[in-house]
Amino acid sequence: VAKTNTEVLEFADIVFLAVKPQYLEAVLTEIREAVRPSQVFVSLAPGKTLDWLSQRLGSETKLIRTMPNTPAMVGAGMTGLCVNSHVTESETSLVCELCNTFGRTEVVPEALIDVVVGVSGSSPAYVYQFIEALADGAVQFGLPRAQAYTFAAQAVAGAAKMVLETGEHPGALKDKVCSPGGTTIAGVAALENAGFRGAVLKACEACYQ
């Protein structure tokens, strides 16, 4: 345990910069003089580039930029990660291993980190909207509210697990649920008519922009 941010740098080999973006510059100014060449700094702050970080911590500093999401709180997070040229492969692997303790991690070029915000950083909010809407639909036809949330949330969790663990294309998995002339294809058609996929694409675009 450390009493100050600078004190952390006295013993830490890997330093996670886990503060809100608006406070980050003050923290970096505070610790700048204590930075050691061997240390790796991992930023969780959206919108703060590797170049921005290097200007404040030194051009030779080992820097990693990440984009986690809130499901990390329950060990089911998704983190995008990019590194600067001073970070070694073994250091990248170690930070990925640390991030994997609260979910999954993928390394991407920094040019794609803002895309990661749209597809995983912010998208839990969209999924919560979907779960809420599914539950509303069930309540509309008589299912108690608490049960409706359980049914909807577990269905979403199970469907996501199917994508991750089977390796099958989401479209193929969808097709397996849609019997000819059945209930599911009727629901899928209703979503298509309402512009469901187009709305999701627009959400990703708005988030990216």
SVG drawing of the C-alpha trace seen along z (x, -y; Angstrom):
<svg xmlns="http://www.w3.org/2000/svg" viewBox="-50 -18 66 44">
<polyline fill="none" stroke="black" stroke-width="0.4" points="0.0,0.0 1.3,-3.5 0.2,-6.8 1.1,-8.8 1.3,-8.2 5.0,-8.8 5.5,-6.2 3.9,-3.6 6.7,-4.1 9.3,-3.2 8.2,0.5 6.0,1.2 7.4,2.6 4.0,2.2 2.0,-0.9 -1.7,-1.0 -2.9,-4.6 -6.5,-4.0 -7.9,-7.4 -10.5,-9.5 -9.1,-11.2 -9.6,-14.7 -7.4,-13.8 -4.7,-12.0 -2.4,-14.9 -2.2,-16.0 -1.2,-12.5 1.4,-12.3 2.9,-15.6 3.1,-14.4 5.0,-11.1 7.1,-12.3 10.4,-12.7 10.1,-9.2 9.7,-7.3 12.3,-4.5 13.3,-3.3 12.4,0.3 8.8,-0.4 5.8,0.2 2.8,-2.2 -0.7,-1.0 -3.3,-3.6 -7.0,-2.9 -8.0,-6.5 -10.0,-6.8 -8.9,-9.4 -5.4,-9.7 -3.0,-8.5 0.4,-6.9 2.0,-10.0 0.1,-12.2 1.3,-9.9 4.9,-9.9 5.0,-13.7 4.2,-13.7 6.2,-10.7 9.2,-10.8 9.8,-9.8 11.6,-6.6 8.9,-5.4 7.3,-2.0 3.6,-2.7 0.5,-0.6 -2.9,-2.0 -6.0,0.1 -9.8,-0.1 -11.5,2.2 -15.2,2.3 -17.4,2.5 -18.1,6.3 -14.5,6.5 -16.3,6.0 -17.6,9.6 -14.6,11.2 -16.2,11.0 -14.5,7.9 -13.2,7.3 -10.0,5.2 -8.4,3.8 -4.7,3.1 -2.0,1.3 1.7,0.7 4.4,-1.7 7.7,-0.6 9.6,-0.5 7.4,2.3 8.8,5.8 6.7,8.9 7.2,10.4 6.0,7.3 3.0,7.2 2.2,10.8 2.5,10.1 0.1,7.1 -2.3,9.2 -2.1,12.0 -2.9,9.4 -5.9,8.1 -7.1,11.6 -7.7,12.0 -10.8,9.9 -11.9,11.2 -10.4,11.4 -7.7,9.2 -6.9,8.6 -3.9,6.6 -4.8,4.1 -3.0,1.3 -3.6,-2.1 -5.4,-3.2 -8.2,-0.7 -8.5,-1.5 -11.4,-3.9 -13.2,-1.1 -12.7,1.0 -14.6,-1.6 -17.6,-1.2 -17.6,2.6 -16.8,3.4 -16.1,0.4 -19.5,-1.3 -21.5,1.6 -22.5,3.1 -24.9,0.1 -26.5,1.2 -26.8,4.7 -28.5,3.5 -31.0,1.6 -31.6,4.8 -32.1,6.9 -34.5,4.2 -36.5,4.2 -36.7,8.1 -37.9,8.0 -40.5,5.4 -41.8,7.6 -42.1,10.5 -43.8,8.4 -46.2,7.2 -47.5,10.7 -47.6,11.6 -44.2,12.7 -43.2,11.2 -40.6,8.5 -37.9,10.2 -38.2,13.4 -38.3,11.5 -34.9,9.9 -33.4,13.3 -34.7,15.0 -33.5,12.2 -30.1,11.7 -29.3,15.4 -30.3,15.8 -27.9,13.0 -25.1,14.5 -25.7,17.9 -25.8,16.7 -22.5,14.8 -20.9,17.9 -22.0,19.9 -20.2,17.4 -17.0,17.5 -16.8,21.2 -18.1,22.8 -16.2,20.5 -19.2,20.6 -20.3,17.5 -23.1,15.6 -25.2,15.9 -24.9,19.6 -25.9,19.9 -28.9,17.6 -29.9,19.9 -29.9,22.9 -32.5,21.3 -34.7,20.2 -37.0,23.1 -38.9,22.6 -42.1,20.8 -41.4,20.8 -41.6,18.3 -37.9,17.2 -37.8,16.3 -40.9,14.2 -39.1,12.3 -36.0,11.9 -38.1,10.6 -39.7,8.1 -36.3,6.9 -35.1,6.5 -38.2,4.5 -37.6,2.2 -34.0,1.6 -32.4,3.4 -29.0,4.1 -28.8,0.6 -29.5,-0.9 -26.6,1.0 -24.3,-0.1 -25.3,-3.7 -24.6,-3.3 -21.1,-2.0 -20.5,-4.9 -21.8,-7.5 -19.6,-6.1 -16.5,-6.0 -17.0,-9.6"/>
</svg>
